[in-house]
Amino acid sequence: MATVLSVSGSPSASSRTGRLLRHLDQRLAAQGHQVIPLDVRTIPADALLGADFRHPAIVEATELFARADGVVVGTPVYKASYSGVLKALLDLLPQYALTGKTVLPLATGGSTAHVLAIDYALRPVLNSMGAAHIVQGWFTLDKDITAHEDGSVTVAPTAVAALAQVVDQFSAALGRTPYLAAAS
């Protein structure tokens, strides 16, 4: 199966976004994919904010993107856009770091007023980085994600089916050769 890089763009250690991603990672692993989690908040701030391309953590993150067949990108939505820590990482990756890759964009937030952040803020950046196929993303309301003390998460029944569908579509797309990648 495929290697999937699961990137949490949340700056918080107790993030619902991060916990939701780790929950969805389990579904992808159960489907036979090798899932590699990457919490951007664990990359040293001096490397991210100082744009230190040679910092070992940036080099390692770049290598993880290069190895991956697919990338899940999750972010909390702040002021109708993806997180600054995610932007800092994406800015340090090679221009076409997503070439030939299938990408699943996910976002979390407090209001459905931010649902378009995936299509108007995140998707254009992912596309500009050369993603071969960006599958349908999904926005999950914070109130639909309950984080537990043990690190586990419960997702509201109203969101479970939709999340399962987008993850399964992403998983299925990983097995296909995108037309643009095959043509180049």
C-alpha positions in Angstrom: 0.0 0.0 0.0 0.9 3.7 0.1 3.0 5.8 2.5 0.9 8.6 4.0 2.3 11.7 5.7 -0.3 13.0 8.2 0.5 16.6 8.9 -1.1 18.4 11.9 -0.8 22.2 11.4 -2.0 23.0 14.9 0.3 25.0 17.3 -1.4 23.3 20.3 -0.3 20.1 21.9 -3.9 19.4 23.0 -5.3 20.3 19.7 -8.6 18.8 18.5 -7.1 19.0 15.0 -4.1 16.8 15.9 -6.2 14.3 17.8 -8.7 14.1 14.9 -5.8 13.4 12.5 -4.3 10.7 14.7 -7.8 9.1 14.9 -8.1 9.2 11.1 -4.5 7.8 10.8 -5.8 4.6 12.4 -8.4 4.2 9.7 -5.8 4.6 7.0 -3.4 2.2 8.8 -6.3 -0.4 9.0 -6.6 -0.1 5.2 -3.0 -1.1 4.9 -1.2 2.2 4.5 1.9 3.1 6.3 1.1 6.4 8.1 3.7 8.8 9.4 2.5 11.5 11.7 4.1 14.9 11.6 3.0 17.6 14.2 4.4 20.8 12.8 4.4 22.3 16.3 7.3 20.0 17.2 9.6 21.6 14.7 11.8 24.1 16.5 10.4 27.7 16.1 13.8 29.1 15.3 14.0 26.7 12.3 10.5 27.6 11.1 10.6 31.3 11.7 14.2 31.8 10.8 13.7 30.0 7.5 16.6 27.7 8.3 16.4 25.3 5.4 19.5 23.4 6.7 18.1 22.8 10.1 17.9 19.0 10.7 14.2 19.2 11.5 13.4 21.0 8.3 15.6 18.6 6.3 13.7 15.7 7.9 10.3 17.2 7.2 11.3 17.8 3.6 12.4 14.2 3.3 9.1 12.9 4.8 7.2 14.9 2.2 9.4 13.5 -0.6 8.9 9.8 0.6 5.1 10.1 0.9 2.7 8.9 -1.7 -0.1 10.9 -0.1 -0.4 13.7 2.4 -3.2 14.5 4.8 -3.0 18.1 5.8 -5.0 19.1 8.8 -5.3 22.6 10.3 -7.4 24.6 12.7 -8.9 27.6 11.0 -7.9 31.0 12.3 -9.3 34.2 10.8 -10.6 32.3 7.8 -7.3 30.7 6.9 -5.0 27.8 7.8 -2.6 28.1 10.8 0.6 30.2 10.7 2.7 27.3 11.9 1.5 25.3 8.8 2.2 28.2 6.5 5.7 28.5 8.0 6.4 24.9 7.1 4.9 25.0 3.7 7.0 28.1 2.9 10.2 26.1 3.7 9.4 23.1 1.5 10.6 22.9 -2.1 8.2 24.7 -4.5 6.9 21.5 -5.9 7.1 19.3 -2.8 3.7 17.8 -3.6 4.3 16.8 -7.2 2.7 13.5 -8.0 1.1 13.2 -4.6 -2.5 12.7 -3.6 -3.6 15.2 -0.9 -6.5 15.3 1.6 -7.1 18.7 3.1 -8.9 18.8 6.5 -9.8 21.7 8.7 -11.4 22.2 12.1 -13.0 25.3 13.5 -15.6 26.8 15.8 -18.1 27.9 13.1 -19.4 26.8 9.7 -18.5 30.4 8.6 -15.0 29.1 8.1 -15.9 26.0 6.0 -14.6 27.7 2.8 -11.1 28.1 4.2 -10.2 24.7 2.7 -11.1 25.7 -0.8 -10.1 29.4 -0.7 -7.0 29.4 1.5 -5.5 25.9 1.7 -6.4 24.2 -1.6 -4.7 26.9 -3.8 -1.4 26.6 -1.8 -1.5 22.8 -2.1 -2.2 23.1 -5.8 0.6 25.5 -6.3 3.0 23.0 -4.7 2.2 20.5 -7.5 -0.2 18.1 -5.9 -1.3 15.6 -8.5 -4.8 15.1 -7.0 -6.4 17.0 -4.2 -9.4 15.0 -3.1 -12.5 16.5 -1.5 -11.6 18.0 1.8 -13.7 18.2 5.0 -14.3 20.8 7.7 -15.2 19.5 11.1 -16.7 21.7 13.8 -14.8 21.8 17.1 -18.0 20.9 18.9 -18.0 17.5 17.0 -14.6 16.5 18.4 -14.3 15.5 22.0 -10.8 15.1 23.3 -10.3 12.7 26.2 -7.7 12.8 29.0 -6.0 9.7 27.6 -5.4 11.4 24.3 -8.2 9.6 22.5 -11.0 11.3 20.7 -14.7 10.8 20.1 -16.2 12.2 16.9 -19.9 13.1 16.9 -22.0 10.7 14.9 -23.0 13.5 12.5 -19.3 13.9 11.4 -18.2 10.2 11.5 -19.8 9.2 8.2 -18.6 12.2 6.3 -15.0 11.8 7.6 -15.0 8.1 6.8 -16.1 8.9 3.3 -13.4 11.5 2.6 -10.7 9.3 4.1 -11.9 6.3 2.1 -11.9 8.4 -1.1 -8.4 9.6 -0.3 -7.3 6.0 0.3 -8.8 4.8 -3.0 -7.2 7.7 -4.8 -3.8 6.6 -3.5 -4.1 3.5 -5.6 -4.6 5.3 -8.8 -2.1 6.9 -11.1 -3.2 10.5 -11.6 -3.5 11.5 -15.2 -1.2 14.5 -14.9 1.5 12.6 -13.2 1.3 9.8 -15.8 1.5 12.3 -18.6 4.7 14.1 -17.4 
